Amino acid sequence: MRFIPGLQNMREAVKTKRIGDLVCATAKRVSQWPERIGDVGVVKDTAIHDIDVVRYIFGEDPTNVYAKTGNMSHRKFEDYAQIMLTFKDGKSAFIESNWLTPYKTRTLTVTGSDAIMRLDYITQELWIEAARENLQPKYPWQEPLKLELQHFADCITRNEKPIVTANDGIEALRIAEAALNSSAKNRAIALK
């Protein structure tokens, strides 16, 4: 996801405060159950991408996670989840993920004190809504997996640090596991 141009624009807008002070983010990643998945539930297969994106956009790790998960169609793993991440200074993120919806949606909304940015991952369209104007910057559609693989190869040949590190993967997994723990215990989990 980090290689989608609109997402990179969102991160830069948050860092430079082009949308004012960051308030919250809302991610929605829903679709029907992918039959290829049989070893994890929706949190570790699907929501984990939004956990990583939120860390990337916010530029920090959450301090707490509260989640509700369940299974309606699958016995072994959860097929729906709502995850709330809280950050220092009152910022928050809400992630909705499921394998129950008859259509595919992949969206991210970032709210700042001066503007809101919305990204559709599928079409890669970005909207910026402010009090006085609405914008829709145009980026050429790019295949993010191809960009990621090219970046990986470039990092190897140039001996550079990758945009996404092993630590990023570990942190996203740690937060996903804390979300599952939160749901099982029906309480918020502090992240250290």
Contact map, one row per residue, 1 for C-alpha under 8 A:
111100100000000000000000000000000000000000000000100010000000000000000000000000000000000000000000000000000000000000000000100000000000000000000001000000000000000000000000000000000000000000000000
111100110000000000000000000000000000000000000000000010010000000000000000000000000000000000000000000000000000000000000000000000000000000000000001000000000000000000000000000000000000000000000000
111110110000000000000000000000000000000000000000000000000000000000000000000000000000000000000000000000000000000000000000000000000000000000000001101100000000000000000000000000000000000000000000
111111110000000000000000000000000000000000000000000000000000000000000000000000000000000000000000000000000000000000000000100100000000000000000111000000000000000000000000000000000000000000000000
001111111000000000000000000000000000000000000000000000000000000000000000000000000000000000000000000000000000000000000000000100000000000000100100000000000000000000000000000000000000000000000000
000111111100000000000000000000000000000000000000000000000000000000000000000000000000000000000000000000000000000000000010000111000000000000100000000000000000000000000000000000000000000000000000
111111111110000000000000000000000000000000000000000000000000000000000000000000000000000000000000000000000000000000000010000000000000000000000000000000000000000000000000000000000000000000000000
011111111111000000000000000000000000000000000000000000000000000000000000000000000000000000000000000000000000000000000000000000000000000000000000000000000000000000000000000000000000000000000000
000011111111100000000000000000000000000000000000000000000000000000000000000000000000000000000000000000000000000000000000000000000000000000000000000000000000000000000000000000000000000000000000
000001111111110000000000000000000000000000000000000000001000000000000000000000000000000000000000000000000000010000001000000000000000000000000000000000000000000000000000000000000000000000000000
000000111111111000000000000000000000000000000000000000011100000000000000000000000000000000000000000000000000000000000000000000000000000000000000000000000000000000000000000000000000000000000000
000000011111111100000000000000000000000000000000000000000000000000000000000000000000000000000000000000000000000000000000000000000000000000000000000000000000000000000000000000000000000000000000
000000001111111111100000000000000000000000000000000000000000000000000000000000000000000000000000000000000000000000000000000000000000000000000000000000000000000000000000000000000000000000000000
000000000111111111111100000000000000000000000000000000001100000000000000000000000000000000000000000000000000000100000000000000000000000000000000000000000000000000000000000000000000000000000000
000000000011111111000000000000000000000000000000000000000000000000000000000000000000000000000000000000000000000000000000000000000000000000000000000000000000000000000000000000000000000000000000
000000000001111111000000000000000000000000000000000000000000000000000000000000000000000000000000000000000000000000000000000000000000000000000000000000000000000000000000000000000000000000000000
000000000000111111111100000000000000000000000000000000000000000000000000000000000000000000000000000000000000000000000000000000000000000000000000000000000000000000000000000000000000000000000000
000000000000111111110000000000000000000000000000000000000000000000000000000000000000000000000000000000000000000001000000000000000000000000000000000000000000000000000000000000000000000000000000
000000000000110011111100000000000000000000000000000000000000000000000000000000000000000000000000000000000000001111110000000000000000000000000000000000000000000000000000000000000000000000000000
000000000000010011111100000000000000000000000000000000000000000000000000000000000000000000000000000000000000000111100000000000000000000000000000000000000000000000000000000000000000000000000000
000000000000010010111110000000000000000000000000000000000000000000000000000000000000000000000000000000000000000111000000000000000000000000000000000000000000000000000000000000000000000000000000
000000000000010010111111000000000000000000000000000000000100000000000000000000000000000000100000000000000000011110000000000000000000000000000000000000000000000000000000000000000000000000000000
000000000000000000001111100000000000000000000000000000000000000000000000000000000000000001110000000000000000011110000000000000000000000000000000000000000000000000000000000000000000000000000000
000000000000000000000111110000000000000000000000000000000000000000000000000000000000000000111000000000000000011100000000000000000000000000000000000000000000000000000000000000000000000000000000
000000000000000000000011111000000000000000000000000001000000000000000000000000000000000000011100000000000001111000000000000000000000000000000000000000000000000000000000000000000000000000000000
000000000000000000000001111100000000000000000000000000000000000000000000000000000000000000001111000000000001110000000000000000000000000000000000000000000000000000000000000000000000000000000000
000000000000000000000000111110000000000000000000010000000000000000000000000000000000000000001111000000000111100000000000000000000000000000000000000000000000000000000000000000000000000000000000
000000000000000000000000011111000000000000000000000000000000000000000000000000000000000000000011100000001111000000000000000000000000000000000000000000000000000000000000000000000000000000000000
000000000000000000000000001111100000000000000110000000000000000000000000000000000000000000000011110000011110000000000000000000000000000000000000000000000000000000000000000000000000000000000000
000000000000000000000000000111110000000000000000000000000000000000000000000000000000000000000001111110111100000000000000000000000000000000000000000000000000000000000000000000000000000000000000
000000000000000000000000000011111000000000000000000000000000000000000000000000000000000000000000011111111000000000000000000000000000000000000000000000000000000000000000000000000000000000000000
000000000000000000000000000001111100000000000000000000000000000000000000000000000000000000000000011111110000000000000000000000000000000000000000000000000000000000000000000000000000000000000000
000000000000000000000000000000111110000000000000000000000000000000000000000000100000000000000000001100000000000000000000000000000000000000000000000000000000000000000000000000000000000000000000
000000000000000000000000000000011111100000000000000000000000000000000000000000000000000000000000001000000000000000000000000000000000000000000000000000000000000000000000000000000000000000000000
000000000000000000000000000000001111110000000000000000000000000000000000000000000000000000000000000000000000000000000000000000000000000000000000000000000000000000000000000000000000000000000000
000000000000000000000000000000000111110000000000000000000000000000000000000000000000000000000000000000000000000000000000000000000000000000000000000000000000000000000000000000000000000000000000
000000000000000000000000000000000111111100001000000000000000000000000000000000000000000000000000000000000000000000000000000000000000000000000000000000000000000000000000000000000000000000000000
000000000000000000000000000000000011111110000000000000000000000000000000000000000000000000000000000000000000000000000000000000000000000000000000000000000000000000000000000000000000000000000000
000000000000000000000000000000000000111110000000000000000000000000000000000000000000000000000000000000000000000000000000000000000000000000000000000000000000000000000000000000000000000000000000
000000000000000000000000000000000000111111111000000000000000000000000000000010000000000000000000000000000000000000000000000000000000000000000000000000000000000000000000000000000000000000000000
000000000000000000000000000000000000011111111000000000000000000000000000000011100000000000000000000000000000000000000000000000000000000000000000000000000000000000000000000000000000000000000000
000000000000000000000000000000000000000111111110000000000000000000000000000011111000000000000000111000000000000000000000000000000000000000000000000000000000000000000000000000000000000000000000
000000000000000000000000000000000000000111111111000000000000000000000000000001011000000000000000100000000000000000000000000000000000000000000000000000000000000000000000000000010011000000000000
000000000000000000000000000000000000000111111111000000000000000000000000000000000000000000000000000000000000000000000000000000000000000000000000000000000000000000000000000010011000000000000000
000000000000000000000000000000000000100111111111100000000000000000000000000000000000000000000000000000000000000000000000000000000000000000000000000000000000000000000000000000000000000000000000
000000000000000000000000000010000000000001111111110000000000000000000000000000000000000000000000100000000000000000000000000000000000000000000000000000000000000000000000000000000000000000000000
000000000000000000000000000010000000000001111111111000000000000000000000000000000000000000000011100000000000000000000000000000000000000000000000000000000000000000000000000000010000000000000000
000000000000000000000000000000000000000000111111111100000000000000000000000000000000000000000000000000000000000000000000000000000000000000000000000000000000000000000000000110010000000000000000
100000000000000000000000000000000000000000001111111110000000000000000000000000000000000000000000000000000000000000000000000000000000000000000000000000000000000000000000000100000000000000000000
000000000000000000000000001000000000000000000111111111000000000000000000000000000000000000000010000000000000000000000000000000000000000000000000000000000000000000000000000000000000000000000000
000000000000000000000000000000000000000000000011111111100000000000000000000000000000000000000010000000000000000000000000000000000000000000000000000000000000000000000000000100110000000000000000
000000000000000000000000000000000000000000000001111111110000000000000000000000000000000000000000000000000000000000000000000000000000000000000000000000000000000000000001100100000000000000000000
110000000000000000000000000000000000000000000000111111111000000000000000000000000000000000000000000000000000000000000000000000000000000000000000000000000000000000000000000000000000000000000000
000000000000000000000000100000000000000000000000011111111100000000000000000000000000000000001000000000000000000000000000000000000000000000000000000000000000000000000000000000000000000000000000
000000000000000000000000000000000000000000000000001111111111110000000000000000000000000000000000000000000000000000000000000000000000000000000000000000000000000000000000000000000000000000000000
010000000010000000000000000000000000000000000000000111111111000000000000000000000000000000000000000000000000000000000000000000000000000000000000000000000000000000000000000000000000000000000000
000000000110010000000000000000000000000000000000000011111110000000000000000000000000000000000000000000000000000000000000000000000000000000000000000000000000000000000000000000000000000000000000
000000000010010000000100000000000000000000000000000001111111100000000000000000000000000000000000000000000000000000000000000000000000000000000000000000000000000000000000000000000000000000000000
000000000000000000000000000000000000000000000000000000111111100000000000000000000000000000000000000000000000000000000000000000000000000000000000000000000000000000000000000000000000000000000000
000000000000000000000000000000000000000000000000000000110111110000000000000000000000001000000000000000000000000000000000000000000000000000000000000000000000000000000000000000000000000000000000
000000000000000000000000000000000000000000000000000000100111111000000000000000000000001000000000000000000000000000000000000000000000000000000000000000000000000000000000000000000000000000000000
000000000000000000000000000000000000000000000000000000100001111110000000000000000000111100000000000000000000000000000000000000000000000000000000000000000000000000000000000000000000000000000010
000000000000000000000000000000000000000000000000000000000000111110000000000000000000111100000000000000000000000000000000000000000000000000000000000000000000000000000000000000000000000000000111
000000000000000000000000000000000000000000000000000000000000011111000000000000000000111000000000000000000000000000000000000000000000000000000000000000000000000000000000000000000000000000011110
000000000000000000000000000000000000000000000000000000000000011111100000000000000011110000000000000000000000000000000000000000000000000000000000000000000000000000000000000000100110010000011110
000000000000000000000000000000000000000000000000000000000000000111110000000000000011100000000000000000000000000000000000000000000000000000000000000000000000000000000000000000000010011000111000
000000000000000000000000000000000000000000000000000000000000000011111000000000001111000000000000000000000000000000000000000000000000000000000000000000000000000000000000000000000011011001110000
000000000000000000000000000000000000000000000000000000000000000001111100000000001110000000000000000000000000000000000000000000000000000000000000000000000000000000000000000000000011011001000000
000000000000000000000000000000000000000000000000000000000000000000111110000001111100000000000000000000000000000000000000000000000000000000000000000000000000000000000000000000000001001000000000
000000000000000000000000000000000000000000000000000000000000000000011111000001111000000000000000000000000000000000000000000000000000000000000000000000000000000000000000000000000000000000000000
000000000000000000000000000000000000000000000000000000000000000000001111111011110000000000000000000000000000000000000000000000000000000000000000000000000000000000000000000000000000000000000000
000000000000000000000000000000000000000000000000000000000000000000000111111001100000000000000000000000000000000000000000000000000000000000000000000000000000000000000000000000000000000000000000
000000000000000000000000000000000000000000000000000000000000000000000011111000100000000000000000000100000000000000000000000000000000000000000000000000000000000000000000000000000000000000000000
000000000000000000000000000000000000000000000000000000000000000000000011111111100000000000000000000000000000000000000000000000000000000000000000000000000000000000000000000000000000000000000000
000000000000000000000000000000000000000000000000000000000000000000000011111111000000000000000000000000000000000000000000000000000000000000000000000000000000000000000000000000000000000000000000
000000000000000000000000000000000000000000000000000000000000000000000000011111000000000000000000000000000000000000000000000000000000000000000000000000000000000000000000000000000000000000000000
000000000000000000000000000000000000000111000000000000000000000000000010011111100000000000000000000000000000000000000000000000000000000000000000000000000000000000000000000000000000000000000000
000000000000000000000000000000000000000011100000000000000000000000001111011111111000000000000000000000000000000000000000000000000000000000000000000000000000000000000000000000000000000000000000
000000000000000000000000000000001000000011000000000000000000000000001111110011111000000000000000011100000000000000000000000000000000000000000000000000000000000000000000000000000000000000000000
000000000000000000000000000000000000000001100000000000000000000000001110000001111100000000000001111100000000000000000000000000000000000000000000000000000000000000000000000000000000000000000000
000000000000000000000000000000000000000001100000000000000000000000111100000001111110000000000011110000000000000000000000000000000000000000000000000000000000000000000000000000000000000000000000
000000000000000000000000000000000000000000000000000000000000000000111000000000011111000000000111100000000000000000000000000000000000000000000000000000000000000000000000000000000000000000000000
000000000000000000000000000000000000000000000000000000000000000011110000000000001111100000000111000000000000000000000000000000000000000000000000000000000000000000000000000000000010000000000000
000000000000000000000000000000000000000000000000000000000000000011100000000000000111110000011110000000000000000000000000000000000000000000000000000000000000000000000000000000000000000000000000
000000000000000000000000000000000000000000000000000000000000011111000000000000000011111000011100000000000000000000000000000000000000000000000000000000000000000000000000000000000000000000000000
000000000000000000000000000000000000000000000000000000000000011110000000000000000001111101111000000000000000000000000000000000000000000000000000000000000000000000000000000000000000000000000000
000000000000000000000000000000000000000000000000000000000001111100000000000000000000111111110000000000000000000000000000000000000000000000000000000000000000000000000000000000000000000000000000
000000000000000000000000000000000000000000000000000000000000011000000000000000000000011111100000000000000000000000000000000000000000000000000000000000000000000000000000000000000000000000000000
000000000000000000000000000000000000000000000000000000000000000000000000000000000000001111100000000000000000000000000000000000000000000000000000000000000000000000000000000000000000000000000000
000000000000000000000010000000000000000000000000000000000000000000000000000000000000011111110000000000000000000000000000000000000000000000000000000000000000000000000000000000000000000000000000
000000000000000000000111000000000000000000000000000000000000000000000000000000000000011111111000000000000000000000000000000000000000000000000000000000000000000000000000000000000000000000000000
000000000000000000000011100000000000000000000000000000000000000000000000000000000001111001111100000000000000000000000000000000000000000000000000000000000000000000000000000000000000000000000000
000000000000000000000001111000000000000000000000000001000000000000000000000000000001110000111110000000000000000000000000000000000000000000000000000000000000000000000000000000000000000000000000
000000000000000000000000111000000000000000000000000000000000000000000000000000000111100000011111000000000000000000000000000000000000000000000000000000000000000000000000000000000000000000000000
000000000000000000000000011110000000000000000010011000000000000000000000000000001111000000001111100000000000000000000000000000000000000000000000000000000000000000000000000000000000000000000000
000000000000000000000000011111000000000000000010000000000000000000000000000000011110000000000111110000000000000000000000000000000000000000000000000000000000000000000000000000000000000000000000
000000000000000000000000000111000000000001100110000000000000000000000000000000011100000000000011111000000000000000000000000000000000000000000000000000000000000000000000000000000000000000000000
000000000000000000000000000011110000000001000000000000000000000000000000000000111000000000000001111110000000000000000000000000000000000000000000000000000000000000000000000000000000000000000000
000000000000000000000000000001111100000001000000000000000000000000000000000000110000000000000000111110000000000000000000000000000000000000000000000000000000000000000000000000000000000000000000
000000000000000000000000000001111000000000000000000000000000000000000000100000110000000000000000011111000000000000000000000000000000000000000000000000000000000000000000000000000000000000000000
000000000000000000000000000001110000000000000000000000000000000000000000000000000000000000000000011111110000000000000000000000000000000000000000000000000000000000000000000000000000000000000000
000000000000000000000000000000110000000000000000000000000000000000000000000000000000000000000000000111110000000000000000000000000000000000000000000000000000000000000000000000000000000000000000
000000000000000000000000000001110000000000000000000000000000000000000000000000000000000000000000000011111000000000000000000000000000000000000000000000000000000000000000000000000000000000000000
000000000000000000000000000011110000000000000000000000000000000000000000000000000000000000000000000011111100000000000000000000000000000000000000000000000000000000000000000000000000000000000000
000000000000000000000000000111100000000000000000000000000000000000000000000000000000000000000000000000111110000000000000010000000000000000000000000000000000000000000000000000000000000000000000
000000000000000000000000001111000000000000000000000000000000000000000000000000000000000000000000000000011111000000000001110000000000000000000000000000000000000000000000000000000000000000000000
000000000000000000000000001110000000000000000000000000000000000000000000000000000000000000000000000000001111100000000111100000000000000000000000000000000000000000000000000000000000000000000000
000000000000000000000000111100000000000000000000000000000000000000000000000000000000000000000000000000000111110000000111100000000000000000000000000000000000000000000000000000000000000000000000
000000000000000000000000111000000000000000000000000000000000000000000000000000000000000000000000000000000011111000011110000000000000000000000000000000000000000000000000000000000000000000000000
000000000100000000000111110000000000000000000000000000000000000000000000000000000000000000000000000000000001111100011100000000000000000000000000000000000000000000000000000000000000000000000000
000000000000000000100111100000000000000000000000000000000000000000000000000000000000000000000000000000000000111110111000000000000000000000000000000000000000000000000000000000000000000000000000
000000000000010000111111000000000000000000000000000000000000000000000000000000000000000000000000000000000000011111110000000000000000000000000000000000000000000000000000000000000000000000000000
000000000000000000111110000000000000000000000000000000000000000000000000000000000000000000000000000000000000001111100000000000000000000000000000000000000000000000000000000000000000000000000000
000000000000000001111000000000000000000000000000000000000000000000000000000000000000000000000000000000000000000111110000000000000110000000000000000000000000000000000000000000000000000000000000
000000000000000000110000000000000000000000000000000000000000000000000000000000000000000000000000000000000000001111111000000000011110000000000000000000000000000000000000000000000000000000000000
000000000000000000100000000000000000000000000000000000000000000000000000000000000000000000000000000000000000111101111100000000011100000000000000000000000000000000000000000000000000000000000000
000000000100000000000000000000000000000000000000000000000000000000000000000000000000000000000000000000000000111000111110000001111000000000000000000000000000000000000000000000000000000000000000
000000000000000000000000000000000000000000000000000000000000000000000000000000000000000000000000000000000011110000011111000001110000000000000000000000000000000000000000000000000000000000000000
000001100000000000000000000000000000000000000000000000000000000000000000000000000000000000000000000000000011100000001111100111100000000000000000000000000000000000000000000000000000000000000000
000000000000000000000000000000000000000000000000000000000000000000000000000000000000000000000000000000000111000000000111111111000000000000000000000000000000000000000000000000000000000000000000
100100000000000000000000000000000000000000000000000000000000000000000000000000000000000000000000000000000111000000000011111110000000000000000000000000000000000000000000000000000000000000000000
000000000000000000000000000000000000000000000000000000000000000000000000000000000000000000000000000000001100000000000001111100000000000000000000000000000000000000000000000000000000000000000000
000000000000000000000000000000000000000000000000000000000000000000000000000000000000000000000000000000000000000000000001111110000000000000001000000000000000000000000000000000000000000000000000
000111000000000000000000000000000000000000000000000000000000000000000000000000000000000000000000000000000000000000000011111111000000000000101000000000000000000000000000000000000000000000000000
000001000000000000000000000000000000000000000000000000000000000000000000000000000000000000000000000000000000000000000011101111100000000111100000000000000000000000000000000000000000000000000000
000001000000000000000000000000000000000000000000000000000000000000000000000000000000000000000000000000000000000000001111000111110000000111000000000000000000000000000000000000000000000000000000
000000000000000000000000000000000000000000000000000000000000000000000000000000000000000000000000000000000000000000001110000011111000011110000000000000000000000000000000000000000000000000000000
000000000000000000000000000000000000000000000000000000000000000000000000000000000000000000000000000000000000000000111100000001111100011100000000000000000000000000000000000000000000000000000000
000000000000000000000000000000000000000000000000000000000000000000000000000000000000000000000000000000000000000000111000000000111110111000000000000000000000000000000000000000000000000000000000
000000000000000000000000000000000000000000000000000000000000000000000000000000000000000000000000000000000000000001110000000000011111110000000000000000000000000000000000000000000000000000000000
000000000000000000000000000000000000000000000000000000000000000000000000000000000000000000000000000000000000000001100000000000001111100000000000000000000000000000000000000000000000000000000000
000000000000000000000000000000000000000000000000000000000000000000000000000000000000000000000000000000000000000000000000000000000111110000000000000000000000000000000000000000000000000000000000
000000000000000000000000000000000000000000000000000000000000000000000000000000000000000000000000000000000000000000000000000000001111111000000000000000000000000000000000000000000000000000000000
000000000000000000000000000000000000000000000000000000000000000000000000000000000000000000000000000000000000000000000000000000111101111100000000000000000000000000000000000000000000000000000000
000000000000000000000000000000000000000000000000000000000000000000000000000000000000000000000000000000000000000000000000000000111000111110000000000000000000000000000000000000000000000000000000
000000000000000000000000000000000000000000000000000000000000000000000000000000000000000000000000000000000000000000000000000011110000011111000000000000000000000000000000000000000000000000000000
000000000000000000000000000000000000000000000000000000000000000000000000000000000000000000000000000000000000000000000000000011100000001111100000000000000000000000000000000000000000000000000000
000000000000000000000000000000000000000000000000000000000000000000000000000000000000000000000000000000000000000000000000000011000000000111110000000000000000000000000000000000000000000000000000
000011000000000000000000000000000000000000000000000000000000000000000000000000000000000000000000000000000000000000000000000110000000000011111000000000000000000000000000000000000000000000000000
000000000000000000000000000000000000000000000000000000000000000000000000000000000000000000000000000000000000000000000000000000000000000001111100000000000000000000000000000000000000000000000000
000000000000000000000000000000000000000000000000000000000000000000000000000000000000000000000000000000000000000000000000001100000000000000111110000000000000000000000000000000000000000000000000
000110000000000000000000000000000000000000000000000000000000000000000000000000000000000000000000000000000000000000000000000000000000000000011111001000000000000000000000000000000000000000000000
000100000000000000000000000000000000000000000000000000000000000000000000000000000000000000000000000000000000000000000000000000000000000000001111111000000000000000000000000000000000000000000000
111100000000000000000000000000000000000000000000000000000000000000000000000000000000000000000000000000000000000000000000000000000000000000000111111100000000000000000000000000000000000000000000
001000000000000000000000000000000000000000000000000000000000000000000000000000000000000000000000000000000000000000000000000000000000000000000011111110000000000000000000000000000000000000000000
000000000000000000000000000000000000000000000000000000000000000000000000000000000000000000000000000000000000000000000000000000000000000000000011111111000000000000000000000000000000000000000000
001000000000000000000000000000000000000000000000000000000000000000000000000000000000000000000000000000000000000000000000000000000000000000000111111111100000000000000000000000000000000000000000
001000000000000000000000000000000000000000000000000000000000000000000000000000000000000000000000000000000000000000000000000000000000000000000001111111110000000000000000000000000000000000000000
000000000000000000000000000000000000000000000000000000000000000000000000000000000000000000000000000000000000000000000000000000000000000000000000111111111000000000000000000000000000000000000000
000000000000000000000000000000000000000000000000000000000000000000000000000000000000000000000000000000000000000000000000000000000000000000000000011111111100000000000000000000000000000000000000
000000000000000000000000000000000000000000000000000000000000000000000000000000000000000000000000000000000000000000000000000000000000000000000000001111111110000001000000000000000000000000000000
000000000000000000000000000000000000000000000000000000000000000000000000000000000000000000000000000000000000000000000000000000000000000000000000000111111111000001000000000000000000000000000000
000000000000000000000000000000000000000000000000000000000000000000000000000000000000000000000000000000000000000000000000000000000000000000000000000011111111100000000000000000000000000000000000
000000000000000000000000000000000000000000000000000000000000000000000000000000000000000000000000000000000000000000000000000000000000000000000000000001111111111100000000000000000000000000000000
000000000000000000000000000000000000000000000000000000000000000000000000000000000000000000000000000000000000000000000000000000000000000000000000000000111111111111000000000000000000000000000000
000000000000000000000000000000000000000000000000000000000000000000000000000000000000000000000000000000000000000000000000000000000000000000000000000000011111111100000000000000000000000000000000
000000000000000000000000000000000000000000000000000000000000000000000000000000000000000000000000000000000000000000000000000000000000000000000000000000001111111000000000000000000000000000000000
000000000000000000000000000000000000000000000000000000000000000000000000000000000000000000000000000000000000000000000000000000000000000000000000000000000111111100000000000000000000000000000000
000000000000000000000000000000000000000000000000000000000000000000000000000000000000000000000000000000000000000000000000000000000000000000000000000000000111111110000000000000000000000000000000
000000000000000000000000000000000000000000000000000000000000000000000000000000000000000000000000000000000000000000000000000000000000000000000000000000000111011111000000000000000000000000000000
000000000000000000000000000000000000000000000000000000000000000000000000000000000000000000000000000000000000000000000000000000000000000000000000000000000010001111101000000000000000000000000000
000000000000000000000000000000000000000000000000000000000000000000000000000000000000000000000000000000000000000000000000000000000000000000000000000000110010000111111000000000000000000000000000
000000000000000000000000000000000000000000000000000000000000000000000000000000000000000000000000000000000000000000000000000000000000000000000000000000000000000011111000000000000000000000000000
000000000000000000000000000000000000000000000000000000000000000000000000000000000000000000000000000000000000000000000000000000000000000000000000000000000000000001111101100000000000000000000000
000000000000000000000000000000000000000000000000000000000000000000000000000000000000000000000000000000000000000000000000000000000000000000000000000000000000000011111111100000000000000000000000
000000000000000000000000000000000000000000000000000000000000000000000000000000000000000000000000000000000000000000000000000000000000000000000000000000000000000000011111110000000000000000000000
000000000000000000000000000000000000000000000000000000000000000000000000000000000000000000000000000000000000000000000000000000000000000000000000000000000000000000001111111000000000000000000000
000000000000000000000000000000000000000000000000000100000000000000000000000000000000000000000000000000000000000000000000000000000000000000000000000000000000000000011111111100000000000000000000
000000000000000000000000000000000000000000000000000100000000000000000000000000000000000000000000000000000000000000000000000000000000000000000000000000000000000000011111111110000000000000000000
000000000000000000000000000000000000000000000000000000000000000000000000000000000000000000000000000000000000000000000000000000000000000000000000000000000000000000000111111111000000000000000000
000000000000000000000000000000000000000000000000000000000000000000000000000000000000000000000000000000000000000000000000000000000000000000000000000000000000000000000011111111100000000000000000
000000000000000000000000000000000000000000000001101100000000000000000000000000000000000000000000000000000000000000000000000000000000000000000000000000000000000000000001111111110000000000000000
000000000000000000000000000000000000000000010001000000000000000000000000000000000000000000000000000000000000000000000000000000000000000000000000000000000000000000000000111111111000000000000000
000000000000000000000000000000000000000000000000000000000000000000000000000000000000000000000000000000000000000000000000000000000000000000000000000000000000000000000000011111111100000000000000
000000000000000000000000000000000000000000000000001000000000000010000000000000000000000000000000000000000000000000000000000000000000000000000000000000000000000000000000001111111110000000000010
000000000000000000000000000000000000000000110011001000000000000000000000000000000000000000000000000000000000000000000000000000000000000000000000000000000000000000000000000111111111000000000000
000000000000000000000000000000000000000000010000000000000000000000000000000000000000000000000000000000000000000000000000000000000000000000000000000000000000000000000000000011111111100000000000
000000000000000000000000000000000000000000000000000000000000000010000000000000000000000000000000000000000000000000000000000000000000000000000000000000000000000000000000000001111111110000001010
000000000000000000000000000000000000000000100000000000000000000011110000000000000010000000000000000000000000000000000000000000000000000000000000000000000000000000000000000000111111111000001000
000000000000000000000000000000000000000000100000000000000000000000111000000000000000000000000000000000000000000000000000000000000000000000000000000000000000000000000000000000011111111100000000
000000000000000000000000000000000000000000000000000000000000000000000000000000000000000000000000000000000000000000000000000000000000000000000000000000000000000000000000000000001111111110001000
000000000000000000000000000000000000000000000000000000000000000011110000000000000000000000000000000000000000000000000000000000000000000000000000000000000000000000000000000000000111111111111000
000000000000000000000000000000000000000000000000000000000000000001111000000000000000000000000000000000000000000000000000000000000000000000000000000000000000000000000000000000000011111111100000
000000000000000000000000000000000000000000000000000000000000000000000000000000000000000000000000000000000000000000000000000000000000000000000000000000000000000000000000000000000001111111000000
000000000000000000000000000000000000000000000000000000000000000000000000000000000000000000000000000000000000000000000000000000000000000000000000000000000000000000000000000000000000111111100000
000000000000000000000000000000000000000000000000000000000000000000110000000000000000000000000000000000000000000000000000000000000000000000000000000000000000000000000000000000000000011111110000
000000000000000000000000000000000000000000000000000000000000000001100000000000000000000000000000000000000000000000000000000000000000000000000000000000000000000000000000000000000000011011111000
000000000000000000000000000000000000000000000000000000000000000111100000000000000000000000000000000000000000000000000000000000000000000000000000000000000000000000000000000000000000010001111100
000000000000000000000000000000000000000000000000000000000000000111000000000000000000000000000000000000000000000000000000000000000000000000000000000000000000000000000000000000000110110000111110
000000000000000000000000000000000000000000000000000000000000001110000000000000000000000000000000000000000000000000000000000000000000000000000000000000000000000000000000000000000000000000011111
000000000000000000000000000000000000000000000000000000000000011110000000000000000000000000000000000000000000000000000000000000000000000000000000000000000000000000000000000000100100000000001111
000000000000000000000000000000000000000000000000000000000000001000000000000000000000000000000000000000000000000000000000000000000000000000000000000000000000000000000000000000000000000000000111
